[in-house]
Amino acid sequence: MSSLRADPPTSKIHPEAEATASCFCSSSKIDHFDRLPDSLLLFVFNKIGDVKALGRCCVVSRRFHSLVPQVDNVVVRVDCVISDDDTSSSSSSIKSHSSSSSSSSGFSSIFRLVFGGISKPFQTLSQMFGPKVNSRNGNGPSLSVATDDDMELDQAGVTHHSPTQVLKNFDEIRFLRIELPSGELGIDDGVLLKWRADFGSTLDNCVILGAASVITNNKISCAMQQENAAAADDDDNGSIPESFYTNGGLKLRVVWTISSLIAASARHYLLQPIIAEHKTLDSLVLADADGQGVLCMNREQLEELRVKPLSASSASKRTLVPALNMRLWYAPHLELPDGVVLKGATLVAIRPSEQAATKKDVSDVSWVSTTFEEPYGTAAKMLVKRRTYCLEMNSF
């Protein structure tokens, strides 16, 4: 009698397992990321914004490389500002340095003429915005954005890229923000100085907020509170105290005003090639990491600059500042709702004299009180309720 013998387990065929493995191999060849629509990827890229991060995205795939230039929201963070001193050893550097010196002399001569030896803000401004020395093309832009390769090879003499070069491959930018590594104006520790300027082909308006010192609520002593109360009593007549004129207070505010206007006009001058090349722009902001100053241009102002050439100062690489009407508000002590005290708080609202003469709403200062973010927006709203002082300034 013969016996039936089963096949060994190793020789048994499992069709279900083979089918599953075949299905897995087939699905592993499909890139599910390719199923995402371009509109969703562009939405993500616009949220990224940073031009360096977008540059890295370009090398991920051909698809990314083709989509990144379509981004409409870009942020350029400037790594460094290169002055002529960085390459003064070369002959071309010497020529550029002499040019930069003559440019800065325009700032310095005005400053020395009016304010004597207080020149720190202008020296800083000259270093920040003087022509950059470039062995390849003479006077290049002073702002530079370094790629990863540049950062590694910079010591070997690699030239950093200007924002204009970085942005040349973007075709549809609508919202552009450029951020400098720091503010141009050298101010002492504890001093508050903020400004915002709107430009078309020339200055449209500028608002400056300053304070000799900022005292937080945890530093306010009882003596300080009594001093604040006494100052508030003195302010009842709404006049600026006599000490403001005699102890250098007015002189310092004029320094702040002129320095801020020169910084704003220098920033505006640098933006010309970017504005000319990117005609899709709706908004352009040039700010700094310190939060000191902000230059803004909307679509109408950008178009105005393209149509109407700006008036440039021949002595210094900046836009000519027109004759101005200014309004000044001052408070010896200004206590904000959160307990912070601004000593010597000053608000200056500036408009071109031509604009002030043609507009009927000259007395409207609502645009001033909404210029700054909190808590400084509240400070501006409190200051505009005080007595207004009118000043005028010639073009420079």
Salt bridges, closest charged atoms under 4 A:
ASP38 OD1 - ARG63 NH2 2.67
ASP50 OD1 - ARG77 NH1 2.99
ASP79 OD1 - LYS52 NZ 2.70
ASP84 OD2 - HIS97 ND1 3.98
ASP85 OD1 - HIS97 ND1 3.99
ASP148 OD1 - ARG56 NH2 2.94
ASP150 OD2 - HIS161 NE2 3.44
ASP154 OD1 - HIS160 NE2 2.77
GLU179 OE1 - ARG177 NH2 3.81
GLU184 OE2 - ARG267 NE 2.57
ASP198 OD1 - ARG196 NE 3.22
GLU227 OE2 - HIS333 NE2 3.58
GLU227 OE2 - LYS343 NZ 3.97
ASP235 OD2 - ARG386 NH2 2.91
ASP282 OD2 - ARG174 NE 2.85
ASP282 OD1 - ARG299 NH1 2.50
ASP288 OD2 - ARG267 NH2 2.81
GLU303 OE1 - ARG306 NH1 3.10
